[in-house]
Amino acid sequence: MSDKERTFLERVSLLITELKAPKSQRNNFGKYNYRSAEDILEAVKPLAYKYGLVAKLSDEPVMIGDWHYIKATASIKDVKTGEEEIATAYAREPLAKKGMDESQITGTASSYARKYAMNGLYQIDDTKDADTDEYTEQVKQATPKPITKTQQQALQKRSDEIAELAKLESKNFFDQITEKKIGYSVDISKINTEQLATLTRYLNELEKYYQGKK
């Protein structure tokens, strides 16, 4: 049977069977190798192409109770039919971490969530948890990254909601909050993960303030 004759799920199953995601990262302190989210994605890409599939990754900030989380979504889609398999994973942003700024906290949570979303989708066995040396190392090395389109849309929606609550014009409102918290007006397409975390927390504070004035 040719690959073209196989069903979507059959081709996904073959991809999973053939997938070899090497543990190419080294933790010298813990003296062990591990795989990163990038390692998994790079191993998936050629197999996805081989079977007429496309792999995608995205993430977005969400609030669950009083905690900030990064929700990552990993998907594999049939290029022709649009059939899709999806897996999600969450990573919580700590309120604070010694020696880390907000960009490192958010970047590490994003990397961790993306990795475990792909682990679930591609059935990769990885038993390392958030309190292992690997996760600690990721925390130290994480750097700000541009936010995704999904994150831009979520941030714009959140800003518009607070602007309406404050009875202010949406565009001017976003300019005002970026000037206050970042130091200058920033187009939403230029926001990075560090700035996103800062603005999200500030918008939550503003929501409580304006709701208290009602």
C-alpha positions as CSV (number, residue, x, y, z in Angstrom):
1,M,0.0,0.0,0.0
2,S,1.4,3.4,-1.0
3,D,1.5,6.3,1.5
4,K,-1.2,8.1,-0.6
5,E,-3.6,5.2,-0.1
6,R,-3.2,5.2,3.7
7,T,-5.6,7.0,6.0
8,F,-4.7,10.0,8.0
9,L,-4.4,8.1,11.2
10,E,-2.4,5.3,9.6
11,R,0.2,7.9,8.4
12,V,0.3,9.5,11.8
13,S,0.8,6.1,13.4
14,L,3.7,5.4,11.0
15,L,5.3,8.8,11.8
16,I,5.1,7.9,15.6
17,T,6.6,4.5,14.9
18,E,9.5,5.9,12.9
19,L,10.1,8.9,15.1
20,K,13.5,9.1,16.8
21,A,13.9,12.2,18.9
22,P,17.5,12.1,20.2
23,K,18.5,13.4,23.6
24,S,21.0,15.8,22.1
25,Q,21.1,18.3,25.0
26,R,23.5,17.7,27.8
27,N,23.2,18.7,31.5
28,N,26.7,18.7,32.7
29,F,25.7,19.3,36.3
30,G,23.4,16.3,36.4
31,K,25.5,14.3,34.0
32,Y,22.7,13.2,31.8
33,N,21.3,13.9,28.2
34,Y,17.8,15.1,27.5
35,R,15.7,16.2,24.5
36,S,14.3,19.7,24.1
37,A,11.1,20.8,22.4
38,E,13.3,21.9,19.4
39,D,14.9,18.4,19.2
40,I,11.4,16.8,18.9
41,L,10.2,19.2,16.3
42,E,13.2,18.9,14.1
43,A,12.8,15.1,14.2
44,V,9.1,15.3,13.3
45,K,9.5,17.7,10.3
46,P,11.0,15.3,7.8
47,L,8.6,12.5,8.7
48,A,5.7,14.8,8.5
49,Y,6.8,15.9,5.0
50,K,7.2,12.2,4.0
51,Y,3.6,11.4,4.9
52,G,1.9,14.5,3.7
53,L,1.4,16.0,7.1
54,V,2.4,19.3,8.7
55,A,3.4,19.8,12.3
56,K,2.4,22.9,14.2
57,L,3.1,24.4,17.7
58,S,1.5,27.3,19.4
59,D,1.1,28.7,23.0
60,E,-0.9,31.3,24.8
61,P,-1.0,32.7,28.4
62,V,-4.0,31.7,30.5
63,M,-5.2,32.4,34.0
64,I,-6.3,29.5,36.1
65,G,-7.4,30.8,39.5
66,D,-4.7,33.2,40.6
67,W,-1.9,31.5,38.6
68,H,-0.4,32.4,35.3
69,Y,0.0,29.4,33.0
70,I,1.3,28.8,29.5
71,K,-1.0,26.6,27.5
72,A,0.8,24.9,24.6
73,T,-0.9,23.1,21.7
74,A,0.9,20.6,19.4
75,S,-0.9,19.4,16.3
76,I,-0.3,17.3,13.2
77,K,-2.5,18.0,10.2
78,D,-3.2,16.3,6.9
79,V,-2.0,18.8,4.2
80,K,-4.8,17.8,1.8
81,T,-7.9,17.0,3.9
82,G,-7.2,19.1,7.0
83,E,-7.7,16.2,9.4
84,E,-5.9,16.9,12.6
85,E,-4.7,15.4,15.8
86,I,-4.1,17.8,18.8
87,A,-2.5,17.5,22.2
88,T,-2.2,20.3,24.8
89,A,-0.1,20.8,27.9
90,Y,0.2,23.5,30.6
91,A,3.2,24.9,32.5
92,R,2.7,27.3,35.4
93,E,4.7,30.5,35.7
94,P,6.2,30.8,39.2
95,L,5.5,34.1,40.9
96,A,9.2,34.6,41.3
97,K,12.5,32.7,40.9
98,K,15.8,33.8,42.3
99,G,18.1,35.2,39.6
100,M,15.3,35.2,36.9
101,D,13.4,38.0,35.3
102,E,9.9,37.7,33.8
103,S,11.1,36.8,30.4
104,Q,13.0,33.8,31.7
105,I,10.0,32.6,33.7
106,T,7.6,32.9,30.7
107,G,10.1,31.5,28.2
108,T,10.8,28.5,30.4
109,A,7.2,27.8,31.0
110,S,6.6,28.0,27.2
111,S,9.4,25.6,26.4
112,Y,8.3,23.1,29.0
113,A,4.6,23.2,27.9
114,R,5.5,22.8,24.2
115,K,7.8,19.8,24.9
116,Y,5.2,17.9,26.9
117,A,2.4,18.7,24.4
118,M,4.6,17.1,21.7
119,N,5.4,14.2,24.1
120,G,1.7,13.5,24.4
121,L,0.9,13.9,20.7
122,Y,3.8,11.7,19.5
123,Q,3.7,9.2,22.4
124,I,7.3,10.0,23.6
125,D,8.1,8.7,27.0
126,D,9.9,11.3,29.1
127,T,9.6,11.1,32.9
128,K,11.5,14.2,33.8
129,D,9.3,16.6,35.8
130,A,9.4,20.4,36.4
131,D,11.6,20.1,39.4
132,T,14.4,18.2,37.7
133,D,17.8,19.6,36.9
134,E,16.7,19.8,33.2
135,Y,13.9,22.2,34.0
136,T,16.2,24.2,36.3
137,E,18.7,24.5,33.4
138,Q,16.0,25.6,31.0
139,V,15.0,28.3,33.5
140,K,18.6,29.7,33.5
141,Q,19.0,29.7,29.8
142,A,15.5,30.9,28.7
143,T,15.4,34.3,26.8
144,P,12.6,36.5,25.5
145,K,11.0,35.5,22.3
146,P,8.4,37.1,20.0
147,I,4.9,36.2,21.0
148,T,2.7,34.1,18.6
149,K,-0.2,35.4,16.6
150,T,-2.5,33.6,19.0
151,Q,-0.9,35.4,21.9
152,Q,-1.2,38.7,20.1
153,Q,-4.9,38.2,19.5
154,A,-5.4,37.1,23.2
155,L,-3.6,40.2,24.4
156,Q,-5.5,42.5,22.1
157,K,-8.8,41.0,23.3
158,R,-7.8,41.4,26.9
159,S,-6.7,45.0,26.4
160,D,-10.0,45.8,24.6
161,E,-12.0,44.3,27.5
162,I,-10.3,46.4,30.1
163,A,-10.5,49.5,27.8
164,E,-14.3,49.0,27.6
165,L,-14.4,48.6,31.4
166,A,-12.5,51.8,31.8
167,K,-14.6,53.6,29.1
168,L,-11.5,54.4,27.1
169,E,-10.7,54.2,23.4
170,S,-9.1,50.9,22.7
171,K,-6.0,52.0,20.6
172,N,-5.1,54.9,23.0
173,F,-5.5,52.5,25.9
174,F,-3.0,50.0,24.6
175,D,-0.5,52.8,23.9
176,Q,-1.0,54.1,27.4
177,I,-0.4,50.7,29.2
178,T,2.7,49.9,27.1
179,E,4.2,53.4,27.8
180,K,3.6,52.9,31.5
181,K,4.8,49.3,31.9
182,I,7.4,49.1,29.1
183,G,8.5,52.7,28.9
184,Y,7.4,53.4,25.3
185,S,4.5,52.7,22.9
186,V,4.9,49.2,21.3
187,D,2.9,47.8,18.4
188,I,1.3,44.5,19.5
189,S,3.1,42.6,16.7
190,K,6.4,43.6,18.3
191,I,5.6,42.4,21.9
192,N,7.9,39.7,23.3
193,T,7.3,37.1,26.0
194,E,8.8,39.3,28.7
195,Q,6.6,42.2,27.8
196,L,3.6,39.9,27.5
197,A,4.0,38.7,31.1
198,T,4.3,42.2,32.3
199,L,1.3,43.5,30.4
200,T,-0.9,40.6,31.4
201,R,-0.3,41.1,35.1
202,Y,-0.9,44.8,34.7
203,L,-4.2,44.3,32.9
204,N,-5.3,41.9,35.7
205,E,-4.5,44.7,38.2
206,L,-6.5,47.2,36.1
207,E,-9.5,44.9,35.9
208,K,-9.7,44.6,39.7
209,Y,-9.3,48.4,40.0
210,Y,-12.1,49.3,37.6
211,Q,-14.4,46.6,38.8
212,G,-14.0,48.0,42.3
213,K,-15.1,51.5,41.1
214,K,-18.5,50.2,39.8
